[in-house]
C-alpha cells in the first residue's frame, strides 16, 4: 500500500511538471493558497487510506457504493451555500443513480462489518470535503497546477512516515505485469483527476460528480470485453437505471450558456 500510494503521487507529479512548462501555466502559488492546498491534499490522502483500510473489512463493492454517494454530499453543500439550486426532480435522479449502483454493486455481497462501514463513511466525508475544497482551488489555480501540488504534498506526507520510528511495510513490483500496473495506476489517476476538476470548473462540481458515477458502468463494460465477465440480470437493471437517471438529471439541468 505504501509503495502504491507513493508511486501514484510521484508519477502524477512527474507527468504534470512538463505539461505545465509546455503549456506555460503558472506553477507558483500565492501565500494565501498554501493552507487550502495543504488541507485539500490531506483530505485526498485520508480518502485513499480510508478506502484501502475499509477494503480489509468490507467487500470492495460496498466500499465503492458508499464512496459513490459523494455527489449527494457535494450537491447538499452547494444547495445550502446558495451556489446552486437543485430541483426536487434532480434530487430524485441522484438518489436513483445511487440505487442503480446499489443493484450493480451489492448483488451477491456477503457479511457486513460495522467497523468497515464506519471507515467507509469517514472516507465519504473526506471525499466530499476534498471535492468541495479542490473545486474552489481549481478555479483559481487551474486543474493541472492543483493536482501537481496535491501529488507533491501527498508524497511528502508519505515520505515523512519513513522518519517516524514505526514499522512500514514496503514492497515494490518485481514483474513486468506489476510494473505496468503501477504505471497505469499513476497515469490514469492523475489524468482522471485533472480532467474531473477541469470539467467541474466548466459545468459545476455537482454535475461533474454525478457524471463520475458512470465509472462502474465503464468498468463493467471493460470487464466484459477484456476479462470475459458478464453482468447478472439484476446488475443489468442497475446499469440501465444509472444511465437513465443521469440522462434525466442532465435533461432537467437549468438552461444556461
C-alpha positions, 0 to 999 in steps of 0.5 A: 500500500505504501509503495502504491500510494507513493508511486501514484503521487510521484508519477502524477507529479512527474507527468504534470511538471512538463505539461505545465512548462509546455503549456506555460501555466503558472506553477507558483502559488500565492501565500494565501493558497498554501493552507487550502492546498495543504488541507485539500491534499490531506483530505485526498490522502485520508480518502485513499487510506480510508478506502484501502483500510475499509477494503480489509473489512468490507467487500470492495463493492460496498466500499465503492457504493458508499464512496459513490454517494459523494455527489449527494454530499457535494450537491447538499453543500452547494444547495445550502451555500446558495451556489446552486439550486437543485430541483426536487426532480434532480434530487430524485435522479441522484438518489436513483443513480445511487440505487442503480449502483446499489443493484450493480454493486451489492448483488451477491455481497456477503457479511457486513462489518460495522467497523468497515462501514464506519471507515467507509463513511469517514472516507465519504466525508473526506471525499466530499470535503476534498471535492468541495475544497479542490473545486474552489482551488481549481478555479483559481489555480487551474486543474493541472497546477492543483493536482501537481501540488496535491501529488507533491504534498501527498508524497511528502506526507508519505515520505515523512512516515519513513522518519517516524520510528514505526514499522512500514511495510514496503514492497515494490513490483518485481514483474513486468505485469506489476510494473505496468500496473503501477504505471497505469495506476499513476497515469490514469489517476492523475489524468482522471483527476485533472480532467474531473476538476477541469470539467467541474470548473466548466459545468459545476462540481455537482454535475461533474460528480454525478457524471463520475458515477458512470465509472462502474458502468465503464468498468463493467463494460471493460470487464466484459470485453477484456476479462470475459465477465458478464453482468447478472440480470439484476446488475443489468437493471442497475446499469440501465437505471444509472444511465437513465437517471443521469440522462434525466438529471442532465435533461432537467439541468437549468438552461444556461450558456 
